[in-house]
């Protein structure tokens, strides 16, 4: 066993030992939420980063998975709240004589609510990207727990492989 702490010992605010390239890639996964204005594009971008980085850096893959899960939850909450608001808008405008008023009411209710939800999601994602790019281990409050313990960076994986390799090599000394 090496003297390095295990990944379970990392606190959420601990500095990540990732390379600058890993930090930038993980930050891009979080910033993909900004292209989510067109529904689900940011989700697909973050998922692409996740699938591409699984082998080379589990830490980047874990950050991208957090982004995917966060965007999925945020999108579903936005759709649910917007649907409730539109239903309330329909109920409020149902006494109208014209059906066109209902469509206008739905649009005037849904668009501002969706825009507000999108902005909140993007600002939280920006906070995550800023923390990651400054080298701080970031976890979304609930989503981070679902993803599990912090995954090792590529440097930590290389150190683990080197340690395992040196443990399996035969000793050069004689008994």
N, C-alpha and C positions, 0 to 999 in steps of 0.2 A: 504494500500500500504506500502511496506517495504522501508527502506532507501537505499537499494542496487541499483546500476545503472542497467538500463535495458540492454539487450544484444545488442540493436541497438547502445548504447553509446560506445561500445568497439571499440578502434582503432585497425587497423591491427597489430600494433607492441606491443600491450598491453600484459602483462604477463597473460597467461592462468591460471585459478585456478583449473586445472585438477589434479587428483591424479597421482602419478608416473605410475600406471598401465595404466591409460588412455593415458598419454603422450607416453608410450612405444607402445601401440596398434596403436595410430594415426601415430607414426613414422614408424611403420611396414607397414601401409597402403601406405605411400609415398615411402618407400624403395622397395615395391613390383615392382616398375618400373624396378628394376635391373633384375628381372627374365623375363622381357618382351623381352629378346633377342629371345626367342622362341615366335613368335608373339602371343599376347593377354594373355599369362600366367599371367603376372603382373596385367593386367586388371581384370582377374577373381579372383586373390588373393585379390586385393583391394575391389572388389565387395563383396567377401565373408566376409571381415571384416565389410563392410558397412551393409550388411544384418543382421549379427550377433549382431551388437552393436546398432541397432536402438532403441531398448527398454531400454537397460541399460544405454547408454550414447549418447544422441543426438549430443554432441560435437565430439565424436570420429566418429560417423556416418557421420557427416558433413565433417570432415577431410578426411575420406575414400571416400566420394562422390567427393570431390575435386580431389583426386588422380585418381579416375575412369574417371572423365571428362577430366582431364589433359592428361592421358594416351590415351584416345580415340582420342582427338584432335591431340596429337603428332603423334600417329600411322597413322591417316588419312593424316596428312601433309607429313609424311615420305613416305607413299605409293604414294601420288600425285607427290612429287618431284622426287622420284625414277622413277616413270613412265614417267615423262617428260624427265628425263636424259636418260633413255633407248630409248625413241623415238628419241631423238637427236643423240644418239649413233648409232641407226639403220640408220638414215638419213646419218650420216657421213660415215658409212661403207657399204652403199647400193651398191656402185660401185664395191664391191669385187666380185671376181669370185666364191668363195666358201661360202656356207651357214654356214659352221663351224665358219668362221670369225665373222659372225653376232652374233652367240651364245656367243662366247668368248668376243666380244665387249659389249654385254648386261651384262654379268656377271662382267666384269671388270669395268663397269660403275655403276651397281646397288649395288654391295657389299660394296664398300667404302662409297658410299653415305648413304646407310642404316646404316652402322656401325657408321658413323658420327652422323646421326640423333639419333640413339639409345644412343650414348654416351652423347649427349647434353640433351636428355630427362632424362637420369639417373642422370646426374649431377644436373639438376634443381630439381629433386625429392630428391636427397641427401641434397641439400640446404634446402628444405622444412622439411625433417626429422630432420636435425640438429637444425633448429629453433624450431620445435615442441618439441624435446627432451630436449631442454634447457628451455622450459616453455614459449616460445614466441608464441603468436597467429599468425598463418601464413595463408596467402591467396595468391594464384597464381594471377598474375596481372589481367587477364580477367576472368578466371574460378571462382575466388573467388566471383566476383560480381554476377555471375550466380547462385551460391549456396545460396546466400542471407545473411542475418545478422547472426552473430555468435550465434550458438546454445548453450544452457546451458550445463555445465558439470554435472556429476552425483551429485556432492556436491551441486551445485546450485539448481538442481532439488529437492534434499532432503530438502534444506532450504525453497524452495517455497512450497513444500508439508506441511512442518511443520508450516509455516506461514498460509497457507490456512486452515490447521486443527485447529490451535489455534483461527482463526477468526470464525470458525463455531461452536466451543464448547460453550455451554451455560455459561454465567457468574456466578460465585459463589457468588457474592455479592447480597445483597437484596436492593430493592429500598425503 
